Each structure stands twice: as C-alpha cells, then as structure tokens.
C-alpha cells in the first residue's frame, strides 16, 4: 500500500472542504477502497474518513419514501424493522451482501459511489427509481450510474442519503459468485405505486441496466412465467471465466422470474 494522508471529517461540510483542498478520496466502509489500495489499484494521496459523521447514517420514513443515510451499513439495513415494514426487498438484498464482516463495515453510499459492476445496491436504486441526495444536489437514478466504476459524482461531492419510493411489490434475486458473493447476475424487480414495472440488472454487464423486454412482459402479466419466457439479448453482456454473455442472458430471465415469485 502506498503512503497516504488520513483525515477524519467532523461534518459533511468539513469533508467536502478537505476533499476539495486535497483532491483525495472519501472513505466510507472501506470494503472496496482499502482493498484496491492494498492491491495498488488505487493511489489516493489523501483519504477523508466519513465514519465520524453521525448525520450520514440512519433510516427514516418521509411520506411515500424510505430514506437511508449514505453511511448506513448493510447489516443495519438488513436488521431494520422500518426497512422490513416499508421495503422488505432492501433488507433481503442487504442480508445477501458479501460476508458478515463486509455487511458490518460496508455502507450503502460507499457501494453506489464505487459502482462495482457486480454490486447489489445499484440494482435497487435503479429498479425503485430512487433519488441519490448529495451535499450539492439531488440526482435521479437514471442519471447517477454512468458506466463501470463511474458515476455522476463530482470530485468533492458526497452522497448524504438515498430516497427510495415505497413500491407496491419488490424483490431481488441473484445468482452469486460462490467465492465473492458478488452477483454473477442479480435482478431487482419492482412494481411501483403508479403501477409501472421496473427491472434492473447487475453483474451481467459493465454497469447496472434496465431489462426493458422483461419490464414490458411483466407490465402485461406480473408473473414468474412471463419473466422467464423473455429471451434476453446477450449483446453487450460480460464475458469472463465465470460465464458467457449467453449464459448471463439466460440467468437474467431466470433471476427475474425468481424475483417476481419472491415479490408475491
């Protein structure tokens, strides 16, 4: 690991000022950044620790939305009674992330800011049409994720919370890599309050995307059979030692059908 300067922020404003001054990287749970630094894949001159900013963590209901603080840890989302009442699919998603250590250290904000191609949270953000709130603005889900490890965040912009509209039905199903527990393919299915259906896929491509063909099928018939009958186009899907594009395309329809069954 390279030598770094460590700064601990006392507030969001303090963190933004430190990032602007140093050109460094924010440190949330550290489950991605620290690992990348150990492998010398990342070399921030300064890391600004957000762990001491209490206002960034927590769960609250605001009208028809569930708001999760950016520094809320996966384990806390999984255990939250409020989350289980409002959007149980989010609790289930969080419970399936990594292992116990990752869930107890990793955070929602850190996950979506990193935008790993196989991370679980981006699928929930896109499928539920959530809004990412930063210290500067509100970013709609379709505008937030830009590509592999790329988001709309500015250099000194910090995610403060994510607002998830409460859906009629929702569920997440993934086919995990048995070693990492990252999604080889993960599919989040949501039937929103206006009756529209959104289906977001992670793990299958360089970045999270919506499965429009499955959305159209489920809009006509919200059933597992309708989802599974869709032949997903393999164009642009990832090809690696874990699976071919065609295999991933097949898994997208299978995981979507399982998510619909789980949604009820």
C-alpha positions in Angstrom: 0.0 0.0 0.0 1.2 3.5 -0.8 1.8 6.2 1.8 -1.4 8.3 2.4 -2.5 11.2 4.4 -5.5 10.3 6.6 -8.1 13.0 7.5 -11.2 12.4 9.7 -14.1 14.7 8.8 -16.3 16.1 11.6 -19.2 17.1 9.3 -20.3 16.9 5.7 -19.1 20.4 5.0 -15.8 19.6 6.6 -15.4 16.5 4.5 -16.2 18.4 1.3 -13.7 21.1 2.1 -11.0 18.5 2.8 -11.7 16.7 -0.4 -11.7 20.0 -2.4 -8.4 21.0 -0.9 -6.6 17.7 -1.1 -8.1 16.1 -4.2 -8.4 12.9 -2.2 -11.0 10.2 -1.9 -13.8 9.8 0.7 -13.6 6.7 2.9 -16.9 5.1 3.8 -16.8 1.5 5.0 -13.6 0.9 3.2 -14.6 -2.5 1.8 -13.7 -1.5 -1.8 -11.3 1.4 -1.5 -8.9 -0.2 1.1 -8.8 -3.5 -0.9 -8.0 -1.5 -4.1 -5.3 0.4 -2.2 -3.7 -2.8 -0.9 -3.5 -4.2 -4.5 -2.1 -0.8 -5.6 -5.1 -0.3 -8.0 -5.9 3.0 -6.2 -3.5 5.6 -5.0 -5.3 8.5 -3.3 -2.8 10.9 -1.8 -5.4 11.6 0.9 -8.4 9.7 2.3 -11.1 11.6 4.1 -12.9 9.3 6.7 -16.7 9.9 6.8 -17.2 7.4 9.7 -17.5 10.0 12.4 -20.3 12.0 10.7 -23.4 10.8 12.6 -25.9 12.6 10.4 -24.9 10.4 7.4 -26.3 7.2 9.0 -29.8 6.1 9.8 -33.2 5.1 8.4 -36.3 7.2 8.3 -39.7 7.3 6.5 -40.6 10.5 4.7 -44.1 10.3 3.3 -44.1 7.7 0.5 -40.4 7.2 0.6 -37.8 5.4 2.7 -34.7 7.4 3.2 -31.4 5.6 4.0 -28.4 7.6 5.1 -25.3 7.1 3.0 -23.2 5.7 5.9 -25.9 3.2 6.9 -24.2 -0.2 7.0 -25.6 -3.2 5.1 -26.1 -5.1 8.4 -28.1 -2.2 9.8 -30.4 -2.1 6.7 -30.8 -5.9 6.9 -31.8 -5.7 10.6 -34.0 -2.5 10.4 -37.6 -3.0 11.4 -38.5 0.2 9.4 -36.9 -1.2 6.2 -38.7 -4.5 6.7 -42.0 -2.8 7.0 -41.6 -0.4 4.1 -39.4 -2.2 1.5 -38.5 -5.7 2.8 -36.7 -6.3 -0.5 -34.0 -3.9 0.6 -33.5 -5.8 3.9 -33.2 -9.0 2.0 -30.7 -7.5 -0.5 -28.5 -6.2 2.3 -28.6 -9.5 4.1 -27.1 -11.2 1.0 -24.2 -8.9 0.5 -20.7 -10.4 1.0 -20.0 -12.0 4.4 -20.6 -10.8 7.9 -17.5 -8.6 8.0 -18.5 -6.8 4.8 -22.0 -6.3 5.9 -20.9 -4.8 9.2 -18.5 -2.4 7.6 -19.7 -1.7 4.1 -22.2 1.1 3.5 -24.9 1.9 1.0 -23.3 5.2 -0.1 -19.9 3.6 -0.5 -21.3 0.8 -2.6 -23.2 3.0 -5.1 -20.4 5.6 -5.2 -18.0 2.8 -6.2 -20.4 1.4 -8.7 -18.8 -2.1 -9.0 -20.4 -3.8 -12.0 -21.5 -6.7 -9.8 -22.6 -4.8 -6.7 -26.2 -5.3 -5.4 -27.3 -1.8 -4.4 -27.2 -0.2 -7.9 -30.0 -2.6 -9.0 -32.2 -1.5 -6.1 -31.5 2.2 -6.8 -32.4 1.9 -10.5 -35.4 -0.5 -10.1 -37.0 1.6 -7.4 -36.3 4.8 -9.3 -34.6 6.2 -6.2 -33.0 9.6 -5.8 -29.4 10.0 -4.7 -29.0 13.0 -2.4 -25.6 14.7 -2.1 -24.3 17.7 -0.3 -24.9 19.7 -3.6 -28.0 18.3 -5.4 -30.5 15.5 -5.9 -29.6 13.0 -8.7 -32.3 10.8 -10.2 -31.3 7.1 -10.6 -31.2 7.1 -14.4 -28.6 10.0 -14.3 -26.4 8.6 -11.5 -24.7 5.5 -12.9 -22.6 6.3 -15.9 -20.5 3.1 -16.5 -18.1 0.7 -15.0 -16.9 2.3 -11.7 -18.2 5.6 -13.0 -21.0 7.8 -11.5 -22.2 11.4 -11.8 -20.5 12.5 -8.6 -18.1 15.4 -8.7 -14.7 15.3 -7.1 -15.8 16.9 -3.8 -19.4 15.7 -3.9 -20.6 13.5 -1.1 -23.6 11.2 -1.0 -25.7 12.1 2.1 -28.7 9.8 1.6 -30.8 7.8 -0.9 -34.5 8.2 -1.1 -36.4 5.0 -2.2 -40.1 5.4 -3.2 -42.1 2.7 -1.4 -43.3 0.2 -4.1 -46.4 -1.9 -4.3 -44.2 -5.0 -4.7 -40.5 -5.6 -5.0 -37.9 -8.3 -4.7 -34.3 -9.0 -5.5 -32.8 -12.3 -6.7 -29.2 -13.0 -7.5 -27.0 -15.8 -8.7 -23.9 -15.2 -6.6 -20.3 -16.0 -7.3 -19.7 -18.6 -4.6 -16.3 -17.1 -3.6 -17.0 -13.4 -3.5 -20.8 -13.4 -3.1 -20.9 -10.6 -5.7 -23.7 -11.1 -8.3 -22.9 -13.1 -11.3 -26.3 -11.9 -12.2 -28.7 -10.0 -9.9 -32.2 -8.8 -10.8 -34.3 -6.4 -8.8 -38.0 -6.3 -9.8 -40.3 -3.5 -8.7 -44.0 -2.7 -9.3 -44.2 1.0 -8.3 -47.1 2.9 -6.9 -48.2 4.1 -10.3 -48.4 0.5 -11.5 -45.4 0.7 -13.7 -42.8 -2.1 -13.6 -39.0 -1.6 -13.5 -36.5 -4.3 -13.7 -32.8 -3.6 -13.0 -29.9 -6.0 -13.7 -26.5 -6.0 -12.1 -23.5 -8.3 -12.6 -24.3 -9.1 -16.2 -22.7 -6.0 -17.9 -20.2 -3.3 -17.2 -22.8 -1.3 -15.3 -26.3 -1.7 -14.0 -29.1 -1.6 -16.6 -32.8 -1.9 -17.1 -34.2 -5.0 -18.8 -36.9 -3.4 -20.9 -38.1 -6.6 -22.5 -38.9 -8.1 -19.2 -40.5 -4.9 -18.0 -42.8 -5.0 -21.0 -43.7 -8.6 -20.3 -44.4 -8.0 -16.6 -46.5 -4.9 -17.3 -48.9 -7.2 -19.2 -48.7 -10.1 -16.7 -46.8 -9.7 -13.4 -46.0 -13.5 -13.2 -42.8 -15.6 -13.0 -43.8 -17.4 -16.2 -44.0 -14.1 -18.1 -40.5 -13.1 -16.9 -38.9 -16.4 -17.6 -40.4 -16.6 -21.1 -38.5 -13.5 -22.3 -35.4 -14.2 -24.4 -32.8 -11.6 -23.2 -30.4 -10.2 -25.8 -26.9 -11.2 -24.9 -25.3 -8.3 -26.9 -23.1 -6.2 -24.6 -23.2 -8.6 -21.7 -20.0 -9.5 -19.9 -17.8 -12.4 -21.0 -15.4 -13.9 -18.5 -14.3 -17.1 -16.8 -17.5 -17.1 -14.7 -19.9 -17.1 -17.6 -20.5 -16.2 -21.2 -22.9 -13.5 -22.4 -25.4 -16.1 -23.4 -25.3 -17.7 -20.0 -25.7 -14.4 -18.3 -28.6 -13.6 -20.6 -30.3 -16.8 -19.6 -29.7 -16.1 -15.9 -31.3 -12.6 -16.2 -34.7 -14.1 -17.2 -34.3 -16.9 -14.5 -33.4 -14.4 -11.7 -36.2 -12.1 -12.8 -38.8 -14.9 -12.5 -37.5 -15.8 -9.1 -37.7 -12.1 -8.0 -41.3 -11.9 -9.2 -42.1 -15.1 -7.2 -40.5 -13.6 -4.1 -42.4 -10.3 -4.6 -45.7 -12.2 -4.4 
